[in-house]
């Protein structure tokens, strides 16, 4: 997998690309990340890449020509061009898996008031948003995108490491614990110390459903439910009814 990141501020990526899991994946040849400075494709002697918006308004807009030249300098037949934009489809784990199967992704990082719409219309294949908020530029969003996609590529993480994470099968992840067994009076759930792997597996699945139902019930629409999962949901609903009844009695 190769990422070409088009940006006005390539130095923002140095820390990310030279530390931790992404750095190891690059050094092991599993992924490639190439930083492309859009200013290098400006024909202006001052390397100007923006101009005032037609119709007036505050801020500056990134111009078509430098961006188009930058994109076409790295584009291949199999490339997909992504623009990190608050107007794009909201990013999630399903989209991350979709991109992890591709060979080449070109990521365009906007800045200032964004890019000329004609670049989006003519050069961009997909617009991605991290959520309903605005950043000063697309660089931070691009880092999150590269990180989340890369870790799904075989060989980047140990085998099985992503099988039971949040959003796998439409659920949030169950709680995790490590030593000490007691911390400030709070004990690790006894089932995790039992050595009974069947019970541990069921407890984790039940907790995943409990947390998802409480915090992100919308995710359950995409969850893959087995007969045992339906039984777990029934148990949780019964426990919730009993809890509410106790509150009413008090």
C-alpha positions as CSV (number, residue, x, y, z in Angstrom):
1,X,0.0,0.0,0.0
2,X,1.3,3.4,-0.9
3,X,0.0,6.8,0.4
4,X,0.9,10.0,-1.4
5,X,0.0,12.9,0.9
6,X,-0.4,16.3,-0.8
7,X,0.1,19.1,1.7
8,X,1.4,22.7,2.2
9,X,3.0,21.6,5.5
10,X,4.9,18.2,5.1
11,X,6.8,18.9,8.3
12,X,3.6,18.2,10.3
13,X,3.9,14.5,9.4
14,X,7.5,13.9,10.5
15,X,6.7,12.8,14.0
16,X,4.0,10.4,13.0
17,X,6.0,8.8,10.3
18,X,9.1,8.2,12.4
19,X,7.6,6.7,15.5
20,X,5.7,3.6,16.7
21,X,3.7,1.3,14.5
22,X,3.6,3.4,11.3
23,X,7.4,3.8,11.4
24,X,7.9,0.0,11.7
25,X,5.5,-0.7,8.9
26,X,7.4,1.7,6.6
27,X,10.8,0.3,7.6
28,X,9.4,-3.3,6.9
29,X,8.2,-2.3,3.5
30,X,4.6,-3.0,4.2
31,X,3.4,0.6,3.5
32,X,5.0,3.6,1.7
33,X,4.2,7.2,2.6
34,X,5.4,9.9,0.3
35,X,5.0,13.6,1.2
36,X,4.3,15.9,-1.7
37,X,4.6,19.7,-1.1
38,X,2.0,21.4,-3.2
39,X,4.1,24.5,-3.3
40,X,6.7,22.7,-5.5
41,X,4.1,22.7,-8.3
42,X,3.4,26.4,-8.2
43,X,4.7,28.3,-11.2
44,X,4.7,31.6,-9.3
45,X,8.2,32.8,-8.3
46,X,7.1,33.1,-4.7
47,X,5.5,29.6,-4.8
48,X,2.1,31.1,-4.2
49,X,-0.7,28.5,-4.2
50,X,-3.8,30.5,-3.1
51,X,-5.8,33.5,-4.1
52,X,-8.8,35.6,-2.9
53,X,-12.3,33.9,-3.3
54,X,-14.5,35.1,-6.1
55,X,-17.6,36.8,-4.7
56,X,-15.7,38.1,-1.7
57,X,-15.3,36.8,1.8
58,X,-12.6,36.2,4.3
59,X,-9.6,34.0,3.9
60,X,-7.9,32.5,0.8
61,X,-8.7,29.6,-1.4
62,X,-6.2,27.1,-2.7
63,X,-5.9,27.3,-6.5
64,X,-6.6,24.7,-9.1
65,X,-3.4,24.5,-11.1
66,X,-0.8,23.6,-8.4
67,X,-3.0,21.0,-6.8
68,X,-3.9,19.4,-10.2
69,X,-0.2,19.2,-11.1
70,X,0.7,17.7,-7.8
71,X,-2.1,15.1,-8.1
72,X,-1.1,14.1,-11.6
73,X,2.6,13.8,-10.7
74,X,1.8,10.8,-8.6
75,X,-1.5,9.5,-10.0
76,X,-1.7,6.0,-11.5
77,X,-4.5,3.9,-13.0
78,X,-5.2,2.3,-9.6
79,X,-5.0,5.5,-7.6
80,X,-7.9,6.8,-5.5
81,X,-7.8,10.5,-4.7
82,X,-9.2,11.5,-1.3
83,X,-9.9,15.1,-0.1
84,X,-10.1,15.5,3.7
85,X,-13.1,17.7,4.0
86,X,-15.9,18.5,6.6
87,X,-18.3,18.1,3.7
88,X,-17.3,14.5,3.0
89,X,-18.9,11.2,4.1
90,X,-18.3,10.6,7.8
91,X,-15.3,8.3,8.4
92,X,-15.8,5.0,10.2
93,X,-14.2,1.6,10.5
94,X,-16.1,0.2,7.5
95,X,-14.5,2.9,5.3
96,X,-11.1,2.2,6.8
97,X,-11.4,-1.5,5.8
98,X,-12.5,-0.5,2.3
99,X,-9.3,1.6,1.9
100,X,-7.0,-1.0,3.4
101,X,-7.7,-3.2,0.4
102,X,-6.4,-0.6,-2.1
103,X,-2.9,-0.3,-3.6
104,X,-2.5,3.5,-3.9
105,X,-4.3,6.4,-2.1
106,X,-3.6,10.0,-2.8
107,X,-4.6,12.3,0.1
108,X,-5.2,16.0,-0.5
109,X,-4.9,18.2,2.6
110,X,-6.8,21.5,2.2
111,X,-5.9,24.6,4.1
112,X,-7.2,28.2,4.6
113,X,-10.8,28.3,3.3
114,X,-10.4,25.1,1.3
115,X,-9.6,24.3,-2.3
116,X,-11.2,25.5,-5.5
117,X,-14.3,23.4,-6.2
118,X,-13.1,22.6,-9.7
119,X,-10.3,20.5,-8.2
120,X,-12.8,18.5,-6.3
121,X,-15.1,18.1,-9.4
122,X,-12.3,17.1,-11.8
123,X,-9.6,15.4,-9.7
124,X,-11.1,14.0,-6.4
125,X,-12.7,10.5,-6.2
126,X,-13.8,10.7,-2.5
127,X,-14.3,13.3,0.2
128,X,-13.8,12.1,3.8
129,X,-14.8,13.9,7.1
130,X,-13.6,12.8,10.5
131,X,-16.8,14.3,12.0
132,X,-18.9,17.4,12.6
133,X,-16.1,19.7,13.5
134,X,-13.6,21.9,11.6
135,X,-9.8,21.8,11.7
136,X,-7.3,24.4,10.5
137,X,-6.2,22.1,7.7
138,X,-6.5,18.5,6.5
139,X,-3.2,17.3,7.8
140,X,-4.4,16.1,11.2
141,X,-7.3,14.3,9.5
142,X,-4.9,12.7,7.0
143,X,-2.7,11.4,9.8
144,X,-5.7,9.7,11.4
145,X,-6.8,8.3,8.1
146,X,-3.3,6.8,7.3
147,X,-3.0,5.4,10.8
148,X,-6.4,3.8,10.9
149,X,-6.1,2.3,7.4
150,X,-2.5,1.1,7.8
151,X,-3.2,-0.9,11.0
152,X,-5.7,-3.0,9.0
153,X,-3.1,-4.0,6.4
154,X,-1.8,-7.5,7.0
155,X,1.6,-7.5,8.7
156,X,1.3,-4.1,10.2
157,X,0.0,-5.4,13.5
158,X,0.4,-8.9,15.0
159,X,-2.0,-11.5,13.6
160,X,-5.4,-11.3,15.4
161,X,-4.7,-7.9,17.0
162,X,-7.6,-6.2,15.3
163,X,-10.2,-9.0,15.7
164,X,-11.8,-7.9,18.9
165,X,-11.4,-4.1,18.8
166,X,-14.1,-1.5,19.0
167,X,-16.4,-1.4,15.9
168,X,-15.5,-5.0,15.0
169,X,-18.9,-6.7,14.2
170,X,-20.6,-3.4,15.0
171,X,-19.7,-3.3,18.7
172,X,-17.6,-1.3,21.0
173,X,-14.8,-3.1,22.8
174,X,-15.2,-4.7,26.2
175,X,-13.3,-3.4,29.2
176,X,-9.6,-4.3,29.6
177,X,-7.7,-4.9,32.9
178,X,-4.1,-5.6,33.9
179,X,-2.1,-5.9,37.1
180,X,-2.6,-5.1,40.0
181,X,-5.7,-7.2,40.6
182,X,-6.9,-4.6,43.1
183,X,-6.5,-0.8,42.6
184,X,-7.9,1.7,45.0
185,X,-10.3,-0.8,46.3
186,X,-11.6,-1.7,42.8
187,X,-11.1,-5.4,41.9
188,X,-10.7,-6.9,38.5
189,X,-13.8,-9.0,37.6
190,X,-13.3,-12.4,39.1
191,X,-14.2,-14.2,35.8
192,X,-11.1,-12.8,34.2
193,X,-9.0,-14.5,36.9
194,X,-10.9,-17.8,36.7
195,X,-8.9,-19.3,33.8
196,X,-12.2,-20.4,32.2
197,X,-11.8,-19.2,28.7
198,X,-15.3,-20.0,27.7
199,X,-16.7,-17.9,30.5
200,X,-14.2,-15.1,29.8
201,X,-15.2,-15.0,26.2
202,X,-18.9,-14.8,27.0
203,X,-18.3,-12.1,29.7
204,X,-16.4,-10.0,27.2
205,X,-19.1,-10.4,24.5
206,X,-21.7,-9.4,27.1
207,X,-19.8,-6.3,28.2
208,X,-19.3,-5.3,24.6
209,X,-23.0,-5.4,24.0
210,X,-23.7,-3.6,27.3
211,X,-21.4,-0.7,26.5
212,X,-22.6,-0.5,22.9
213,X,-26.3,-0.4,24.0
214,X,-25.5,2.3,26.5
215,X,-23.2,4.5,24.5
216,X,-23.7,3.8,20.8
217,X,-27.0,1.8,20.2
218,X,-26.9,3.0,16.6
219,X,-24.0,0.6,15.9
220,X,-26.2,-2.4,16.7
221,X,-27.9,-2.0,13.3
222,X,-24.8,-3.4,11.7
223,X,-23.9,-6.0,14.3
224,X,-23.6,-9.6,13.3
225,X,-25.8,-11.4,15.8
226,X,-25.6,-15.1,16.7
227,X,-28.2,-17.0,18.7
228,X,-26.0,-16.6,21.7
229,X,-25.8,-12.9,21.1
230,X,-29.6,-12.7,21.1
231,X,-29.6,-14.5,24.4
232,X,-27.0,-12.0,25.8
233,X,-29.2,-9.0,24.7
234,X,-32.2,-10.6,26.3
235,X,-30.3,-11.0,29.6
236,X,-29.1,-7.4,29.5
237,X,-32.7,-6.2,28.9
238,X,-34.0,-8.3,31.8
239,X,-31.2,-6.9,34.0
240,X,-32.1,-3.4,33.0
241,X,-35.8,-4.0,33.8
242,X,-34.9,-5.3,37.2
243,X,-32.6,-2.3,37.9
244,X,-35.4,0.1,36.9
245,X,-37.9,-1.7,39.1
246,X,-35.5,-1.4,42.1
247,X,-35.2,2.3,41.5
248,X,-38.9,2.7,41.4
249,X,-39.3,0.8,44.7
250,X,-36.8,3.2,46.4
